[in-house]
């Protein structure tokens, strides 16, 4: 079986499409790249809501404290309701139900709070008047913002450079729609399809003769649209992971798209529904919170557990001598290697086979101290230093040795994809019993599930389950 990573990193030869788009895009400065990725419509929607509330508050003149509470409720509820999201279809009518629902929810919350705190009827009346006036002003302003956004996209080509994966009928129809209707904000720069059997001269955009990652970088694409190919199944999952890893917006044409209803994550490109995949975890602001928590907890744990680590080190020294710390090369995020640190639990042999030998239960090189360290996971404590350095995180897929990464990537589907985030001291697979000599395929599925569903709450849940797992194993 071919190595799994080849689908995402290895160029696939295809027939060339002779005409090219005129003019290669020039290099962008970092500032230009940031400005290109900023969604002007989303920013304007926030601005007009702030101005609408300021105007409503100036007219009604509520108590300053209640004005702040009401503003927080409105912006918080509308943000959580994704009123300020990026979107293709700039339709005020289509967005009106969601906008009004979030406004009325904030109206109810503010009113209830005003009535509950000291039965302040006057405050509740002022809050209601402010929110109602805001609703009227905001919706008029949003109507103008949507119209302005559509005009800018048509007039000034304020569109996201887009690559379509799949040059079948669906992909071709999508590209033609993008070209005919720039008000949806997508400008196609080419197709990626190694199995394209369509006459290249009839394609509405060039067929790019390179892998997706290279095409995204060279064309400075900000959006990747995954359209299934009728000639052969496209590597949709691999392409989605590649697009995520490079920070692109990823839109997917679902199977049986004719029956796909509208939803929170469904965009509309004329008659085609496009499912918007969530952004990569490492590109979200909450990821910086995760990193901050990692640093604080790792530093605190190193200081607090220093006596425990010292006692374990003395036990290792007495049982099998030096070295006390075991160093080994592991593969981390984006296939970068680093040196992992552990308390040595295996007696040193004449030949170091740690990079190629799989550790199994019953290894006769493991003495009583080593077995205790492994059973209690105390041998993992020096990895707190790896976390502090940034090589690892507290929660993430467990790191593996380079040789086994190559072997497992060639055998197990999407094993390579687990390296999209930093590796961890504990992970979802481990708290579900997948430690030691257990199924690699199951571990890979758990790790990719973790990445696809990552949140700070999921990390906290895994940490709590890890504590329970350690206590349970210790009492067996």
C-alpha positions as CSV (number, residue, x, y, z in Angstrom):
1,X,0.0,0.0,0.0
2,X,1.4,3.4,-0.9
3,X,2.4,5.7,1.9
4,X,-0.6,7.7,3.1
5,X,1.3,11.0,3.3
6,X,2.0,10.8,-0.4
7,X,-1.5,12.1,-1.2
8,X,-0.9,15.3,0.6
9,X,2.7,16.0,-0.1
10,X,3.8,14.3,-3.3
11,X,3.1,16.0,-6.6
12,X,1.0,13.9,-9.0
13,X,1.7,14.2,-12.7
14,X,-1.3,15.3,-14.7
15,X,-1.8,16.6,-18.3
16,X,-1.1,20.3,-18.7
17,X,-3.7,22.8,-19.5
18,X,-1.9,25.1,-22.0
19,X,-3.4,28.5,-21.4
20,X,-2.5,30.1,-18.1
21,X,-4.1,32.8,-16.1
22,X,-2.5,36.1,-17.1
23,X,0.0,37.5,-14.5
24,X,1.4,35.6,-11.6
25,X,0.5,37.1,-8.2
26,X,3.4,39.1,-6.7
27,X,4.7,38.2,-3.2
28,X,2.7,39.7,-0.4
29,X,4.0,41.4,2.7
30,X,2.8,40.0,6.1
31,X,0.6,43.0,6.4
32,X,-1.0,42.5,3.0
33,X,-1.6,38.8,3.8
34,X,-3.4,39.7,7.0
35,X,-5.5,42.4,5.3
36,X,-6.4,39.9,2.5
37,X,-7.7,37.4,5.1
38,X,-9.7,39.9,7.0
39,X,-13.4,39.6,6.1
40,X,-14.5,43.2,5.6
41,X,-18.3,42.4,5.7
42,X,-17.9,40.7,9.1
43,X,-16.0,43.6,10.5
44,X,-18.6,46.1,9.2
45,X,-21.4,44.1,10.7
46,X,-19.8,44.4,14.1
47,X,-19.1,48.2,13.6
48,X,-22.7,49.0,12.6
49,X,-24.1,47.0,15.6
50,X,-21.8,49.0,18.0
51,X,-22.9,52.3,16.4
52,X,-26.6,51.2,16.4
53,X,-26.4,50.4,20.1
54,X,-24.6,53.7,20.9
55,X,-27.3,55.6,19.0
56,X,-30.1,53.8,20.7
57,X,-28.5,54.3,24.2
58,X,-28.1,58.0,23.4
59,X,-31.8,58.4,22.6
60,X,-33.2,56.3,25.5
61,X,-30.5,57.2,28.0
62,X,-30.5,54.1,30.3
63,X,-28.5,53.8,33.4
64,X,-24.8,53.5,32.4
65,X,-24.5,50.2,34.2
66,X,-27.5,48.7,32.6
67,X,-26.3,50.1,29.2
68,X,-23.1,48.1,29.6
69,X,-25.0,44.9,30.7
70,X,-27.3,45.2,27.7
71,X,-24.5,45.9,25.2
72,X,-22.7,42.8,26.6
73,X,-25.8,40.7,26.2
74,X,-26.4,41.8,22.7
75,X,-22.9,41.4,21.4
76,X,-22.4,38.1,23.3
77,X,-25.6,36.5,22.1
78,X,-25.2,37.7,18.6
79,X,-21.6,36.6,18.4
80,X,-22.5,33.1,19.8
81,X,-25.4,33.0,17.3
82,X,-22.8,33.6,14.5
83,X,-24.4,36.8,13.2
84,X,-20.9,38.1,12.5
85,X,-19.6,35.1,10.7
86,X,-17.9,35.0,7.3
87,X,-20.4,34.2,4.5
88,X,-20.7,33.7,0.8
89,X,-24.3,34.6,0.4
90,X,-24.8,38.3,1.4
91,X,-28.6,38.1,1.7
92,X,-30.3,40.3,4.3
93,X,-33.6,38.3,4.0
94,X,-31.8,35.0,4.4
95,X,-30.0,36.2,7.6
96,X,-33.0,38.2,9.1
97,X,-34.5,35.3,11.2
98,X,-31.1,34.5,12.9
99,X,-30.4,38.2,13.5
100,X,-33.8,38.8,15.0
101,X,-33.7,35.6,17.1
102,X,-30.4,36.6,18.7
103,X,-31.7,40.2,19.3
104,X,-34.8,38.9,21.0
105,X,-32.8,36.5,23.1
106,X,-30.6,39.3,24.4
107,X,-33.8,41.4,24.9
108,X,-35.3,38.6,27.1
109,X,-32.0,38.1,29.1
110,X,-31.6,41.8,29.8
111,X,-35.2,42.3,30.8
112,X,-35.2,39.3,33.2
113,X,-31.9,40.4,34.7
114,X,-33.3,43.9,35.3
115,X,-36.4,42.6,36.9
116,X,-34.6,40.1,39.1
117,X,-32.1,42.6,40.5
118,X,-34.1,44.6,42.9
119,X,-37.3,44.5,40.8
120,X,-36.1,47.5,38.8
121,X,-39.1,48.1,36.5
122,X,-37.7,51.4,35.3
123,X,-34.4,49.8,34.4
124,X,-36.2,47.0,32.5
125,X,-38.3,49.5,30.6
126,X,-35.1,51.5,29.6
127,X,-33.4,48.2,28.6
128,X,-36.3,47.1,26.4
129,X,-36.5,50.5,24.7
130,X,-32.8,50.5,24.0
131,X,-32.9,47.0,22.5
132,X,-36.0,47.6,20.4
133,X,-34.5,50.8,19.0
134,X,-31.2,49.0,18.4
135,X,-33.0,46.3,16.4
136,X,-34.6,48.7,14.0
137,X,-31.4,50.7,13.4
138,X,-29.2,47.6,13.2
139,X,-31.3,45.8,10.6
140,X,-31.4,48.9,8.3
141,X,-27.6,49.2,8.6
142,X,-27.1,45.5,8.0
143,X,-29.2,45.7,4.8
144,X,-26.9,48.5,3.6
145,X,-23.7,46.5,4.6
146,X,-24.9,43.5,2.6
147,X,-25.6,45.6,-0.5
148,X,-22.3,47.4,-0.1
149,X,-20.5,44.1,0.2
150,X,-22.0,42.6,-2.9
151,X,-21.2,45.8,-4.9
152,X,-17.5,45.8,-3.7
153,X,-17.1,42.1,-4.7
154,X,-18.4,42.8,-8.2
155,X,-16.8,46.2,-8.7
156,X,-13.4,45.8,-7.0
157,X,-13.0,42.0,-7.2
158,X,-13.0,41.7,-3.4
159,X,-13.0,38.0,-3.7
160,X,-11.1,35.1,-2.1
161,X,-8.7,33.3,-4.4
162,X,-10.1,29.8,-4.6
163,X,-8.9,26.3,-5.7
164,X,-11.5,23.7,-6.7
165,X,-10.5,20.1,-6.0
166,X,-12.3,18.0,-8.6
167,X,-12.8,19.0,-12.3
168,X,-15.9,16.9,-12.9
169,X,-19.4,18.3,-13.7
170,X,-20.0,19.6,-10.2
171,X,-16.6,21.3,-10.0
172,X,-16.9,22.9,-13.5
173,X,-20.4,24.2,-12.7
174,X,-19.1,25.7,-9.4
175,X,-16.3,27.5,-11.2
176,X,-18.6,28.9,-13.8
177,X,-21.0,30.1,-11.1
178,X,-18.1,31.8,-9.3
179,X,-17.0,33.6,-12.5
180,X,-20.6,34.7,-13.4
181,X,-21.5,35.7,-9.9
182,X,-18.5,37.4,-8.1
183,X,-20.9,38.8,-5.5
184,X,-20.5,35.4,-3.7
185,X,-16.9,36.4,-3.0
186,X,-14.9,33.5,-4.6
187,X,-12.5,33.9,-7.5
188,X,-11.3,30.5,-8.9
189,X,-7.7,30.3,-9.8
190,X,-7.6,26.7,-10.9
191,X,-8.6,23.0,-10.5
192,X,-6.8,20.2,-8.8
193,X,-7.7,16.8,-10.2
194,X,-5.1,14.2,-11.1
195,X,-7.8,12.0,-12.8
196,X,-9.4,14.7,-14.9
197,X,-10.7,13.3,-18.2
198,X,-12.3,16.6,-19.4
199,X,-10.8,18.4,-22.4
200,X,-8.6,20.9,-20.7
201,X,-9.3,23.7,-23.2
202,X,-13.0,23.5,-22.2
203,X,-12.3,24.0,-18.5
204,X,-13.3,27.5,-17.2
205,X,-10.1,27.7,-15.1
206,X,-6.6,26.1,-15.5
207,X,-5.8,22.6,-14.3
208,X,-2.9,23.0,-11.9
209,X,-0.2,20.4,-12.4
210,X,0.9,20.3,-8.8
211,X,-0.2,19.0,-5.4
212,X,-2.7,20.9,-3.4
213,X,-0.2,22.3,-0.8
214,X,2.1,23.7,-3.5
215,X,-0.9,25.2,-5.4
216,X,-2.2,26.9,-2.3
217,X,1.1,28.5,-1.5
218,X,1.9,29.5,-5.1
219,X,-1.6,30.8,-5.9
220,X,-2.0,32.4,-2.5
221,X,-5.4,30.7,-2.2
222,X,-7.5,31.5,0.8
223,X,-10.4,29.0,0.1
224,X,-10.4,25.4,-1.1
225,X,-13.7,24.0,-2.5
226,X,-13.9,20.1,-2.4
227,X,-16.1,19.0,-5.3
228,X,-16.3,15.2,-5.8
229,X,-15.1,13.9,-9.2
230,X,-17.3,11.6,-11.3
231,X,-14.3,10.0,-12.9
232,X,-12.8,8.7,-9.7
233,X,-13.2,9.3,-6.0
234,X,-11.1,12.3,-5.0
235,X,-8.9,12.2,-1.9
236,X,-11.4,14.6,-0.2
237,X,-10.3,13.9,3.4
238,X,-6.6,14.3,2.5
239,X,-7.3,17.6,0.7
240,X,-9.4,18.9,3.5
241,X,-6.6,18.2,6.0
242,X,-4.1,19.9,3.7
243,X,-6.3,23.0,3.3
244,X,-6.8,23.1,7.1
245,X,-3.1,22.8,7.8
246,X,-2.4,25.8,5.6
247,X,-5.1,27.9,7.1
248,X,-7.5,27.9,4.2
249,X,-11.3,28.2,4.4
250,X,-12.6,24.7,3.4
251,X,-15.9,24.3,1.7
252,X,-17.2,20.8,0.8
253,X,-20.0,19.9,-1.7
254,X,-21.9,17.1,0.1
255,X,-23.1,13.9,-1.5
256,X,-26.8,14.1,-2.5
257,X,-26.4,17.9,-2.3
258,X,-29.8,18.3,-4.0
259,X,-31.4,17.2,-0.7
260,X,-29.1,19.1,1.7
261,X,-31.0,21.6,3.8
262,X,-29.7,24.9,5.0
263,X,-27.9,24.9,8.4
264,X,-25.4,26.8,10.5
265,X,-22.4,25.4,8.6
266,X,-24.0,25.3,5.1
267,X,-23.2,28.1,2.7
268,X,-25.1,28.6,-0.6
269,X,-23.4,29.3,-4.0
270,X,-26.6,29.8,-6.0
271,X,-28.1,26.3,-6.0
272,X,-25.1,24.5,-4.6
273,X,-24.9,23.9,-0.8
274,X,-21.3,24.1,0.5
275,X,-20.5,22.7,4.0
276,X,-18.0,25.0,5.8
277,X,-15.6,22.9,7.8
278,X,-14.3,24.4,11.1
279,X,-10.9,26.0,11.1
280,X,-7.8,24.2,12.2
281,X,-7.5,24.1,16.0
282,X,-4.0,25.8,15.9
283,X,-5.5,28.9,14.1
284,X,-8.1,29.7,16.8
285,X,-7.6,32.3,19.5
286,X,-8.5,29.6,22.1
287,X,-5.4,27.7,21.1
288,X,-3.2,30.4,22.7
289,X,-5.2,29.9,25.9
290,X,-4.3,26.2,25.6
291,X,-0.6,27.0,25.2
292,X,-0.7,29.4,28.2
293,X,-2.3,26.8,30.4
294,X,0.3,24.3,29.2
295,X,3.1,26.5,30.3
296,X,1.6,27.4,33.7
297,X,0.7,23.8,34.6
298,X,3.9,22.3,33.3
299,X,6.1,24.8,35.3
300,X,4.0,24.4,38.4
301,X,4.0,20.6,38.2
302,X,7.8,20.5,37.6
303,X,8.3,22.5,40.8
304,X,5.7,20.6,42.9
305,X,6.8,17.2,41.7
306,X,10.5,17.7,41.8
307,X,10.9,15.6,45.0
308,X,8.9,12.8,43.4
309,X,11.0,12.9,40.3
310,X,14.2,12.9,42.4
311,X,13.1,9.8,44.4
312,X,12.2,8.0,41.2
313,X,15.6,9.0,39.7
314,X,17.4,7.5,42.8
315,X,15.4,4.3,42.4
316,X,16.4,4.0,38.8
317,X,20.0,4.6,39.7
318,X,20.0,1.9,42.4
319,X,18.3,-0.7,40.2
320,X,20.2,-0.3,36.9
321,X,22.7,2.5,37.1
322,X,23.1,5.3,34.6
323,X,21.8,7.0,32.5
324,X,18.7,7.9,34.6
325,X,17.0,10.0,31.9
326,X,16.0,8.2,28.7
327,X,16.2,10.3,25.6
328,X,14.5,9.3,22.3
329,X,13.7,11.0,19.0
330,X,10.0,11.4,18.4
331,X,7.8,13.0,15.7
332,X,5.8,16.0,16.6
333,X,3.6,18.6,14.9
334,X,4.1,18.9,11.1
335,X,6.5,15.9,11.2
336,X,9.2,17.8,13.0
337,X,11.3,15.7,15.3
338,X,12.3,16.4,18.9
339,X,14.0,14.6,21.8
340,X,11.6,13.3,24.4
341,X,12.7,12.8,28.0
342,X,11.6,10.0,30.3
343,X,12.8,8.2,33.4
344,X,14.5,5.1,32.2
345,X,12.4,2.0,32.9
346,X,14.3,-0.5,30.8
347,X,17.7,-1.9,31.6
348,X,20.4,-0.8,29.1
349,X,21.5,-3.5,26.6
350,X,24.7,-3.6,24.6
351,X,22.8,-2.5,21.5
352,X,20.4,0.4,21.6
353,X,17.3,-0.9,19.7
354,X,14.9,1.6,21.2
355,X,14.2,3.3,17.9
356,X,13.1,0.0,16.2
357,X,11.9,-2.3,19.0
358,X,8.2,-2.0,20.0
359,X,7.8,-2.1,23.8
360,X,5.5,-5.0,24.8
361,X,4.1,-6.3,28.1
362,X,6.4,-8.8,29.8
363,X,9.7,-7.4,28.5
364,X,12.3,-9.1,30.7
365,X,14.5,-6.0,30.6
366,X,12.0,-4.2,32.8
367,X,12.8,-4.6,36.5
368,X,10.5,-4.0,39.6
369,X,11.2,-0.2,39.6
370,X,10.6,0.1,35.9
371,X,7.3,-1.8,36.2
372,X,6.2,0.5,39.0
373,X,7.2,3.6,37.0
374,X,5.3,2.4,34.0
375,X,2.2,1.3,35.9
376,X,1.9,4.6,37.6
377,X,3.1,6.7,34.6
378,X,5.7,8.3,36.8
379,X,8.3,7.7,34.1
380,X,6.5,10.3,31.9
381,X,7.0,13.2,34.4
382,X,10.2,14.5,32.7
383,X,8.0,15.2,29.6
384,X,6.8,18.2,31.5
385,X,10.0,19.8,30.3
386,X,9.1,19.0,26.7
387,X,5.8,20.8,27.3
388,X,7.5,23.8,28.8
389,X,9.8,24.0,25.7
390,X,6.9,23.8,23.3
391,X,7.7,20.3,21.9
392,X,4.5,18.9,23.3
393,X,1.2,19.8,25.0
394,X,-0.5,18.4,28.0
395,X,-3.2,16.9,25.8
396,X,-2.7,15.7,22.3
397,X,-1.8,12.6,20.2
398,X,1.0,10.6,21.8
399,X,4.4,11.0,19.9
400,X,5.9,8.1,18.1
401,X,9.4,7.2,16.8
402,X,10.2,8.2,13.1
403,X,10.5,4.6,11.9
404,X,7.1,3.6,13.3
405,X,5.5,6.8,12.0
406,X,6.7,5.8,8.4
407,X,5.5,2.2,9.0
408,X,2.1,3.1,10.4
409,X,1.5,5.8,7.8
410,X,2.0,3.2,5.1
411,X,-0.5,0.8,6.7
412,X,-3.1,2.8,8.5
413,X,-5.3,5.3,6.8
414,X,-4.8,8.9,7.9
415,X,-2.2,8.0,10.6
416,X,-0.1,10.9,9.2
417,X,-3.0,13.3,9.8
418,X,-2.6,13.1,13.6
419,X,0.5,15.3,13.3
420,X,-1.6,18.4,12.6
421,X,-1.4,19.5,16.3
422,X,1.4,19.1,18.9
423,X,1.7,15.7,20.5
424,X,0.7,15.3,24.1
425,X,1.5,13.8,27.5
426,X,-2.0,12.3,27.5
427,X,-4.6,11.9,24.8
428,X,-8.1,10.8,23.9
429,X,-6.8,7.4,22.8
430,X,-5.0,6.8,26.1
431,X,-8.0,7.5,28.3
432,X,-9.9,5.0,26.2
433,X,-7.5,2.2,27.1
434,X,-5.3,2.4,24.0
435,X,-1.9,2.3,25.7
436,X,1.1,0.1,25.0
437,X,0.6,-2.8,22.6
438,X,-2.9,-1.9,21.3
439,X,-4.5,-1.2,18.0
440,X,-2.8,1.6,16.0
441,X,-5.8,2.0,13.7
442,X,-8.0,2.7,16.7
443,X,-5.5,5.1,18.1
444,X,-5.4,7.0,14.8
445,X,-9.2,7.3,14.7
446,X,-9.3,8.6,18.2
447,X,-6.5,11.1,17.5
448,X,-8.1,12.4,14.4
449,X,-11.5,12.7,16.2
450,X,-9.8,14.7,18.9
451,X,-8.3,17.1,16.3
452,X,-11.6,17.5,14.5
453,X,-13.5,18.2,17.7
454,X,-10.9,20.0,19.7
455,X,-12.0,22.5,22.4
456,X,-10.8,23.6,25.7
457,X,-13.6,21.6,27.3
458,X,-12.4,18.4,25.5
459,X,-8.9,19.0,26.9
460,X,-10.2,19.4,30.4
461,X,-12.4,16.3,30.0
462,X,-9.3,14.2,28.9
463,X,-7.2,15.5,31.8
464,X,-10.0,14.5,34.3
465,X,-10.3,11.1,32.6
466,X,-6.5,10.7,32.8
467,X,-6.6,11.3,36.5
468,X,-9.3,8.7,36.9
469,X,-7.4,6.2,34.7
470,X,-4.3,6.6,36.8
471,X,-6.2,6.1,40.0
472,X,-8.1,3.1,38.6
473,X,-4.9,1.5,37.3
474,X,-3.1,2.1,40.6
475,X,-5.9,0.2,42.5
476,X,-6.0,-2.8,40.2
